[in-house]
Each structure stands twice: as structure tokens, then as C-alpha cells.
Amino acid sequence: MTRKGIILAGGAGTRLHPLTLVVSKQLLPVYDKPLIYYPLTALMLAGIRDVLVIATPDDAPHFHRLLGDGARWGISIAYAVQPKPEGLAQALVIAAPFLGGEPSCLALGDNLIYGNGLSQLLQGANSTDGATVFAYHVDDPSRYGVVDLDGAGRPLAIEEKPLAPRSPWAVIGLYFYDGSAPDRARALKPSARGEYEITDLHKSYLADAALHVVRLGRGFAWFDAGTHASLLDAGEFIRVVQRRQRYLVGSPEEVAHAAGWITTEDLARQADALGNTEYAATLKSITLEAAR
């Protein structure tokens, strides 16, 4: 069975007001590209080529205008709407017809992950059964879903925004699920805040001894770019990495070319269409290296 990808790009983005009063936060810039490019390329790095973008009814046309059907990157992108944000696990219910019983990977549209060997790590998760989540060491775990691990890295418990966290390991916004995820999500009861919590979905897998946790150690960076400060930090991080190392982070054109999903000629045409920008110039340099 082929794993399909889901990007949840809904919500009102209230933590980013007034920036998001008229535009989705996933369309805001993180240095030289829109935020949604980063979770999209994470899915692509995992080898996923069939993607569903879930957005609000107002924002869905803007995502379609930006991303199209994905064909120019050798992938397929479909769209669905989330009329009312009722929790992250709701994305699996909305995506159920798209998934058709196949395994999935849910990426939150405001998360950015970077690190050496990320593609291999994601492709490894792509081949596992049950559910696989990624954990990142943070200094403020009470803001996140937190997983408690034993000495061998196996999950013992998982809690949503605990007042007294038992662990510094936050579960980040990239989740791999088997085909049972939509049914598990449908069976959830709303939390005290009226949402279908993603942590409760993970508890379901944990109860069946089917939850796997991969810890992202030193050398990895993760940003939950849902606040003004974290959005700025993410943009500055990408700027420094790209300008010092002279390659792109989160570029669907570059990832598609490296995977062999588009040709060097395709890449050159797309670079030309982006005009006289540093982003386009970097893509053109890739075509020159490929031609040598």
C-alpha cells in the first residue's frame, strides 16, 4: 500500500494576528518561500507523492493558486476544506475518502524540520507499522504534547500540554499512521476544550503497543512557526543556512529534481519562471551542476 500525505493548513492563526487577519499563516513567508513549502517538502523527502491539503473554505483557493495540482513537481496535490477547526485529529476524518484505507503521514502546515539525514529518517518511518511520531527536546514542554520514554526510548505515556511535564520531549507536527487512523480518530471524544486531540489519537496507538517514537537529537532543528517570534526565528534560521551553505531548504523544485521526479530541463524552466530572484538563481545553479 502507498502512503499518502496530508497537510493541515486550516485554523484562524489567532496567535499571529494581525498578520493573519486576511491571509493564512501557512502562506506567510519563511525567508524566501511560503511556510507551507516546508511541510510539503518533508512529505516529499519521505517519498510521498500523493498529498491532500486541508484548508479553510476562504483559504483553499489561495493554496490551489500557489501549489496547483503538484504536477510541475512530479507529485499530485488535492484539496479539502475544514469548515470549523475542531482539533488536529479531525484532519484524519476529513481525509478518510482521500486515503481510502491506505497509510498516511499528517504534517502540520506551520511546522518546519531541518537536519542532516532527515530524508533517510522520514523514509524509515514510512516503512513502519502502527504510528510513528517524532520527539524533540524542548525547554518549555508544557506548551506541547509530551511523550515520556523509558531508557530504551519506548513510549510510556503521552500527555497534552501537561502542567507538570514528566519529560522534556515534545511531539512535533509530523505523524505517520497506518490505515486505521481515520477510524481511530472518529472514535475519539472531544476534550474539555471541545477538540479532537491528536494526543488522544496517539494514546489509542499506545494502548495497542503500536506507537513508535523517534527522537530528533543534536543536528536537527524544529520550529513551530505559529507565533511572531518563532516565525521570525524560522526565517532567520533558513536565511543563515542557505546563504552559508549555498543550497535551498524546503524547495519542492529542488527536492523533486533530486528524487528524479522532474528533469533538469523541467527545473530550468521553473527557475526561469521565478524571475530575477536569489531563489531562482540557486535553482539555476543546480541545473548547471547537473549538466556538468
Phi, psi and chi 1 to 4 in degrees:
 res  aa     phi    psi   chi1   chi2   chi3   chi4
   1 MET       -  144.9  -59.1 -178.7   77.9      -
   2 THR   -96.5  127.4  -57.8      -      -      -
   3 ARG   -74.4  137.4 -169.2  177.7  -58.8  -87.8
   4 LYS  -110.1  154.8  -64.8 -178.0  176.9 -179.1
   5 GLY  -106.2  148.5      -      -      -      -
   6 ILE  -130.3  132.1  -52.0  162.9      -      -
   7 ILE  -114.2  118.3  -59.1  176.5      -      -
   8 LEU   -89.2  108.2 -178.5   55.4      -      -
   9 ALA  -122.0   37.0      -      -      -      -
  10 GLY   -96.5 -154.1      -      -      -      -
  11 GLY    82.0  165.9      -      -      -      -
  12 ALA   -94.8  -10.6      -      -      -      -
  13 GLY    61.0   38.9      -      -      -      -
  14 THR   -63.1  -28.0   54.2      -      -      -
  15 ARG   -68.5  -12.7  -68.3 -176.1  -62.3  165.2
  16 LEU  -111.0   11.6  -78.0  166.4      -      -
  17 HIS   -62.8  141.5  -77.4  177.4      -      -
  18 PRO   -89.2    1.4   33.5  -37.1      -      -
  19 LEU   -57.6  -35.1  -67.0  176.5      -      -
  20 THR  -103.2   18.7   49.4      -      -      -
  21 LEU   -67.5  -28.2  -72.2  173.9      -      -
  22 VAL  -128.2    0.4  -64.4      -      -      -
  23 VAL  -143.8  143.2   64.8      -      -      -
  24 SER   -63.6  143.4  167.8      -      -      -
  25 LYS   -64.1  -29.0   64.7  179.7  173.7 -179.6
  26 GLN   -71.5   -8.1  -70.1   87.1    6.8      -
  27 LEU   -99.0   -5.1  -64.9  172.6      -      -
  28 LEU   -70.2  153.3  -65.8  175.7      -      -
  29 PRO   -78.3  137.3   28.2  -35.0      -      -
  30 VAL  -114.5   94.8  174.4      -      -      -
  31 TYR    59.1  -98.2 -173.0   48.4      -      -
  32 ASP  -111.9   12.6   57.4   -8.2      -      -
  33 LYS  -152.4  157.6   57.6 -168.7   82.1   68.7
  34 PRO   -68.2  149.8   19.8  -28.6      -      -
  35 LEU   -53.8  -37.7  175.9   53.1      -      -
  36 ILE   -64.2  -20.8 -163.1  172.3      -      -
  37 TYR   -59.7  -30.7  -87.2   26.8      -      -
  38 TYR   -72.8  -49.4  -62.5   92.3      -      -
  39 PRO   -66.3  -31.8   19.1  -31.1      -      -
  40 LEU   -61.8  -46.0  174.2   61.5      -      -
  41 THR   -71.7  -25.5   52.0      -      -      -
  42 ALA   -62.3  -43.0      -      -      -      -
  43 LEU   -63.2  -42.3  -65.1  176.3      -      -
  44 MET   -63.7  -39.1  -66.2  169.3   68.6      -
  45 LEU   -64.7  -26.0  -72.7  170.4      -      -
  46 ALA   -79.5   -2.7      -      -      -      -
  47 GLY    88.8   13.1      -      -      -      -
  48 ILE   -90.5  128.6  -65.6  170.4      -      -
  49 ARG  -121.5   -1.5  -58.3  179.5   68.7  175.7
  50 ASP  -119.8  109.9 -156.7   -2.4      -      -
  51 VAL  -127.2  139.6  177.7      -      -      -
  52 LEU  -113.5  126.3  177.3   71.6      -      -
  53 VAL  -100.9  122.7  174.2      -      -      -
  54 ILE  -104.8  123.2  -60.3  175.4      -      -
  55 ALA  -138.2  173.2      -      -      -      -
  56 THR   -72.2  159.6   68.6      -      -      -
  57 PRO   -57.4  -35.4  -26.9   35.5      -      -
  58 ASP   -72.7  -35.5  -72.4  -20.4      -      -
  59 ASP   -89.6  -21.3  -68.6  -34.4      -      -
  60 ALA   -53.3  -42.5      -      -      -      -
  61 PRO   -62.2  -31.9  -22.6   34.3      -      -
  62 HIS   -69.8  -39.1  -57.4  -57.2      -      -
  63 PHE   -66.3  -38.9  -73.8  106.7      -      -
  64 HIS   -63.9  -38.9 -169.3  -86.0      -      -
  65 ARG   -65.0  -37.3 -178.2 -179.5  178.0 -172.6
  66 LEU   -74.3  -47.0  172.7   68.2      -      -
  67 LEU  -100.2  -25.5  -55.0  173.4      -      -
  68 GLY    63.8 -147.0      -      -      -      -
  69 ASP   -94.1    3.6   61.6    3.6      -      -
  70 GLY    83.1   -5.9      -      -      -      -
  71 ALA   -60.6  -32.6      -      -      -      -
  72 ARG   -67.6  -15.4   68.8 -176.7 -174.0  -87.4
  73 TRP  -108.4    9.5  -57.4  -39.5      -      -
  74 GLY    75.0   21.8      -      -      -      -
  75 ILE  -128.6  177.0   62.8  176.1      -      -
  76 SER  -121.8  128.7  174.1      -      -      -
  77 ILE  -122.0  125.4  -59.7  177.2      -      -
  78 ALA  -115.6  171.9      -      -      -      -
  79 TYR  -135.3  147.9  -61.3   86.0      -      -
  80 ALA  -144.8  160.1      -      -      -      -
  81 VAL  -111.6  149.3  -61.9      -      -      -
  82 GLN  -113.3   96.9 -176.7 -174.5   34.9      -
  83 PRO   -58.3  -36.2  -21.4   32.7      -      -
  84 LYS  -144.1  127.6 -179.6 -178.8  177.2 -177.6
  85 PRO   -71.0  115.2   23.6  -31.4      -      -
  86 GLU  -128.1   36.9  -65.0  179.3  -30.8      -
  87 GLY   107.9  152.5      -      -      -      -
  88 LEU   -64.8  -35.6  -56.7 -177.2      -      -
  89 ALA   -65.1  -19.3      -      -      -      -
  90 GLN   -60.4  -26.4 -174.4 -173.0   31.1      -
  91 ALA   -59.5  -35.5      -      -      -      -
  92 LEU   -68.3  -35.4  -82.1  -54.6      -      -
  93 VAL   -68.6  -45.3  177.9      -      -      -
  94 ILE   -61.7  -37.1  -65.4  171.5      -      -
  95 ALA   -83.5   -5.7      -      -      -      -
  96 ALA   -53.1  -46.7      -      -      -      -
  97 PRO   -62.2  -36.6  -23.2   35.2      -      -
  98 PHE   -66.2  -40.7  166.3   78.4      -      -
  99 LEU   -72.5  -37.0  -64.0  176.3      -      -
 100 GLY    57.8   35.1      -      -      -      -
 101 GLY    86.0   -1.1      -      -      -      -
 102 GLU   -86.6  159.1  -65.6 -172.7  -44.3      -
 103 PRO   -66.0  160.4   22.3  -32.0      -      -
 104 SER  -139.7  167.3   59.8      -      -      -
 105 CYS  -133.8  119.7  178.0      -      -      -
 106 LEU   -99.8  122.8  170.5   60.2      -      -
 107 ALA  -115.5  130.5      -      -      -      -
 108 LEU   -77.6  135.4  -58.2 -171.1      -      -
 109 GLY   -69.2  -10.0      -      -      -      -
 110 ASP  -111.5   16.9   58.4    0.8      -      -
 111 ASN  -106.4  143.7  -86.7 -136.1      -      -
 112 LEU  -132.6  127.6 -174.7  158.8      -      -
 113 ILE  -124.8  137.4  -48.7  166.8      -      -
 114 TYR  -142.5  142.0  170.1   83.4      -      -
 115 GLY   171.2  153.6      -      -      -      -
 116 ASN   -66.9  129.1 -176.8   38.4      -      -
 117 GLY    84.6   11.4      -      -      -      -
 118 LEU   -60.7  -41.9  178.6   61.3      -      -
 119 SER   -60.0  -44.6  179.5      -      -      -
 120 GLN   -64.5  -38.1  -67.5   85.6  -15.9      -
 121 LEU   -63.8  -44.6 -158.8   66.5      -      -
 122 LEU   -68.8  -39.5  -62.6  178.2      -      -
 123 GLN   -68.1  -29.9  -69.9 -179.5   29.2      -
 124 GLY   -65.5  -42.9      -      -      -      -
 125 ALA   -65.2  -30.6      -      -      -      -
 126 ASN   -63.6  -23.7 -163.6    1.4      -      -
 127 SER   -98.0    4.1   64.2      -      -      -
 128 THR   -93.0  160.7   59.0      -      -      -
 129 ASP   -95.7  174.4  -63.0  -37.7      -      -
 130 GLY    67.5 -136.1      -      -      -      -
 131 ALA  -125.6  141.0      -      -      -      -
 132 THR  -125.9  127.3  -62.0      -      -      -
 133 VAL  -122.3  162.4  -59.0      -      -      -
 134 PHE  -113.8  139.2  -63.3   87.9      -      -
 135 ALA  -118.8  141.0      -      -      -      -
 136 TYR  -129.7  133.2 -168.3   82.7      -      -
 137 HIS   -72.9  121.4 -165.2  -74.7      -      -
 138 VAL  -127.8  160.8  -62.3      -      -      -
 139 ASP   -96.2   -1.3   59.0    4.7      -      -
 140 ASP  -135.6   60.5   51.4   -6.8      -      -
 141 PRO   -62.7  -20.4   21.4  -33.1      -      -
 142 SER   -65.8  -10.2   60.6      -      -      -
 143 ARG   -84.2   -8.7  -68.7 -179.5   51.8 -155.8
 144 TYR  -130.5  175.6  -52.4  101.2      -      -
 145 GLY   -73.7  131.8      -      -      -      -
 146 VAL  -121.2  134.6  175.8      -      -      -
 147 VAL  -111.1  133.4   61.0      -      -      -
 148 ASP   -98.0  130.3 -171.8   21.6      -      -
 149 LEU  -119.7  151.3  -54.5  167.1      -      -
 150 ASP   -85.4 -176.2   66.6   14.6      -      -
 151 GLY   -63.0  -22.6      -      -      -      -
 152 ALA   -95.1    4.4      -      -      -      -
 153 GLY    84.8   11.9      -      -      -      -
 154 ARG   -85.6  141.8  -67.0 -176.3  -67.4  -98.5
 155 PRO   -72.2  134.4   26.7  -33.9      -      -
 156 LEU  -104.1  -38.2  -61.4  171.8      -      -
 157 ALA  -158.7  158.6      -      -      -      -
 158 ILE  -141.4  133.5 -173.2  165.2      -      -
 159 GLU  -132.8  150.4  -58.1  173.5  -82.5      -
 160 GLU   -98.3  116.1  178.7   64.7   20.8      -
 161 LYS    45.2   58.5  -61.8  180.0  179.9  177.2
 162 PRO   -70.5  144.4   27.4  -34.6      -      -
 163 LEU   -69.9  -32.6  -65.0  176.9      -      -
 164 ALA  -126.0   81.0      -      -      -      -
 165 PRO   -60.4  139.6  -20.4   32.5      -      -
 166 ARG   -90.9    0.5  -68.4 -172.3  -77.9  178.0
 167 SER  -157.3  152.3  159.9      -      -      -
 168 PRO   -90.9    9.1   34.1  -34.1      -      -
 169 TRP   -95.0  107.6  -68.2   99.0      -      -
 170 ALA   -87.5  139.5      -      -      -      -
 171 VAL   -84.9  119.8  177.7      -      -      -
 172 ILE   -87.0  173.4   69.9  171.0      -      -
 173 GLY   -85.3   53.1      -      -      -      -
 174 LEU  -146.8  116.3 -173.4   67.7      -      -
 175 TYR  -133.3  131.9  -37.7  104.2      -      -
 176 PHE  -104.8  130.2  -73.2   77.1      -      -
 177 TYR  -130.3  152.5  -60.2  118.3      -      -
 178 ASP   -81.0 -175.7   62.7   14.3      -      -
 179 GLY   -69.7   -9.0      -      -      -      -
 180 SER   -84.1   -5.0   71.6      -      -      -
 181 ALA   -58.1  -46.3      -      -      -      -
 182 PRO   -60.0  -41.5  -27.0   37.1      -      -
 183 ASP   -65.9  -39.9  -71.7  -22.0      -      -
 184 ARG   -62.9  -41.1  -69.2  174.8 -175.8  -94.7
 185 ALA   -65.2  -39.6      -      -      -      -
 186 ARG   -62.7  -29.8  -72.8 -169.3 -167.3   97.1
 187 ALA   -82.1   -6.4      -      -      -      -
 188 LEU   -72.7  151.2  -62.1  178.2      -      -
 189 LYS  -102.7  144.5  -64.4 -179.2  179.1  178.9
 190 PRO   -59.6  145.3  -21.8   33.1      -      -
 191 SER   -77.9 -178.3   65.8      -      -      -
 192 ALA   -60.1  -26.5      -      -      -      -
 193 ARG   -93.2   10.9   59.0  178.7 -177.1  167.3
 194 GLY    78.5   22.2      -      -      -      -
 195 GLU  -119.9  154.0  -65.5 -169.1   -3.8      -
 196 TYR   -88.2  102.2  -62.9   92.5      -      -
 197 GLU   -79.1  137.1  -55.7  -74.4   -3.8      -
 198 ILE   -65.9  -30.4 -158.4   76.0      -      -
 199 THR   -64.2  -36.5  -65.6      -      -      -
 200 ASP   -66.9  -34.2  -71.0  -21.5      -      -
 201 LEU   -63.2  -42.5  176.6   61.4      -      -
 202 HIS   -68.0  -32.8  -62.3  154.4      -      -
 203 LYS   -63.1  -34.3  -74.5 -179.6  178.2  178.5
 204 SER   -61.7  -44.6  167.5      -      -      -
 205 TYR   -67.5  -39.2  -79.9   99.6      -      -
 206 LEU   -61.7  -41.0  179.2   60.3      -      -
 207 ALA   -62.1  -26.7      -      -      -      -
 208 ASP   -96.7   12.1  -68.1  -20.3      -      -
 209 ALA    54.9   37.1      -      -      -      -
 210 ALA  -122.0   17.4      -      -      -      -
 211 LEU  -103.6  123.7  179.8   66.5      -      -
 212 HIS  -112.2  142.2  -48.1  -76.7      -      -
 213 VAL  -123.4  129.4  179.0      -      -      -
 214 VAL  -111.8  119.7  177.2      -      -      -
 215 ARG   -86.0  131.2  -74.9  178.7  -74.2 -171.0
 216 LEU   -91.1  110.4  -61.1  176.9      -      -
 217 GLY   -92.0 -156.7      -      -      -      -
 218 ARG   -59.8  143.7  -65.3 -172.2 -179.8 -173.0
 219 GLY    98.6   -7.2      -      -      -      -
 220 PHE  -112.5  145.7  -76.8   92.3      -      -
 221 ALA  -123.4  139.4      -      -      -      -
 222 TRP  -135.6  134.7  166.4   64.7      -      -
 223 PHE  -127.5  129.1  -63.5   89.9      -      -
 224 ASP   -96.8   91.3  173.7    8.5      -      -
 225 ALA   -83.7   52.5      -      -      -      -
 226 GLY  -105.8    6.2      -      -      -      -
 227 THR  -127.0  164.3   67.2      -      -      -
 228 HIS   -58.6  -44.8  -62.6  103.0      -      -
 229 ALA   -66.7  -44.7      -      -      -      -
 230 SER   -70.0  -32.5   59.2      -      -      -
 231 LEU   -64.6  -42.3 -175.5   67.4      -      -
 232 LEU   -66.7  -42.4 -178.0   62.8      -      -
 233 ASP   -60.8  -42.8  -72.1  -15.6      -      -
 234 ALA   -63.0  -43.3      -      -      -      -
 235 GLY   -63.5  -41.6      -      -      -      -
 236 GLU   -66.8  -38.3  179.4   62.2   10.2      -
 237 PHE   -61.4  -48.4  176.6   83.5      -      -
 238 ILE   -63.0  -40.6  -64.6  -60.6      -      -
 239 ARG   -59.2  -46.8 -174.9 -169.7   73.8   84.5
 240 VAL   -65.7  -46.3  169.7      -      -      -
 241 VAL   -62.4  -46.7  169.3      -      -      -
 242 GLN   -67.9  -41.6  -69.6 -170.5  169.8      -
 243 ARG   -74.9  -29.3  -60.5 -158.0   72.5  172.6
 244 ARG   -84.4  -33.9  -69.3 -171.5  177.0 -176.4
 245 GLN  -103.4   -8.7  -60.4 -170.8   -2.1      -
 246 ARG    61.7   37.5  -63.5  -62.5  178.7 -174.0
 247 TYR  -144.3  165.6   62.0   78.0      -      -
 248 LEU   -90.8  147.6  -65.9  170.9      -      -
 249 VAL  -116.0  128.6  178.2      -      -      -
 250 GLY    77.3   28.0      -      -      -      -
 251 SER   -98.6  113.0  164.4      -      -      -
 252 PRO   -63.6  -31.6   15.8  -25.5      -      -
 253 GLU   -62.5  -47.6  -63.1   91.5   -8.4      -
 254 GLU   -66.4  -43.9 -173.4  -86.3  -27.2      -
 255 VAL   -64.0  -42.9  173.3      -      -      -
 256 ALA   -63.3  -40.4      -      -      -      -
 257 HIS   -66.9  -44.3 -179.2 -101.0      -      -
 258 ALA   -63.1  -32.0      -      -      -      -
 259 ALA   -81.3   -8.7      -      -      -      -
 260 GLY    81.4   16.6      -      -      -      -
 261 TRP   -83.8  -21.5  -60.8  -15.6      -      -
 262 ILE  -132.8  157.7   63.4  172.9      -      -
 263 THR   -86.9  169.3   66.7      -      -      -
 264 THR   -62.9  -34.9  -59.5      -      -      -
 265 GLU   -65.8  -39.8  -69.1   73.8   18.9      -
 266 ASP   -60.1  -44.9  -66.6  -30.3      -      -
 267 LEU   -62.7  -41.2 -177.2   62.2      -      -
 268 ALA   -62.7  -41.7      -      -      -      -
 269 ARG   -64.9  -41.0  -76.6 -167.2  -67.5  -89.9
 270 GLN   -68.0  -36.1  -66.4 -179.0   39.8      -
 271 ALA   -64.0  -43.2      -      -      -      -
 272 ASP   -60.9  -37.4  -73.2  -21.3      -      -
 273 ALA   -69.7  -16.9      -      -      -      -
 274 LEU   -88.3   -0.5  -68.7  170.3      -      -
 275 GLY    77.7 -158.9      -      -      -      -
 276 ASN   -92.5   70.9 -173.9   24.5      -      -
 277 THR  -123.3  161.0   65.2      -      -      -
 278 GLU   -63.8  -36.2 -173.6  174.5  -34.8      -
 279 TYR   -59.9  -48.8 -174.3   90.0      -      -
 280 ALA   -63.0  -40.2      -      -      -      -
 281 ALA   -62.3  -37.9      -      -      -      -
 282 THR   -67.7  -40.3  -55.0      -      -      -
 283 LEU   -62.3  -40.5  -68.8  177.9      -      -
 284 LYS   -64.1  -35.0  -69.4  175.4 -178.1  178.2
 285 SER   -65.0  -32.1   70.9      -      -      -
 286 ILE   -66.0  -40.1  -64.7  172.8      -      -
 287 THR   -65.9  -36.7   66.2      -      -      -
 288 LEU   -66.7  -40.7  -66.6  175.4      -      -
 289 GLU   -66.0  -38.3  -69.8  178.9    7.5      -
 290 ALA   -66.5  -27.6      -      -      -      -
 291 ALA   -81.5  -12.3      -      -      -      -
 292 ARG   -75.5      -  -69.8  174.3 -177.0  171.2
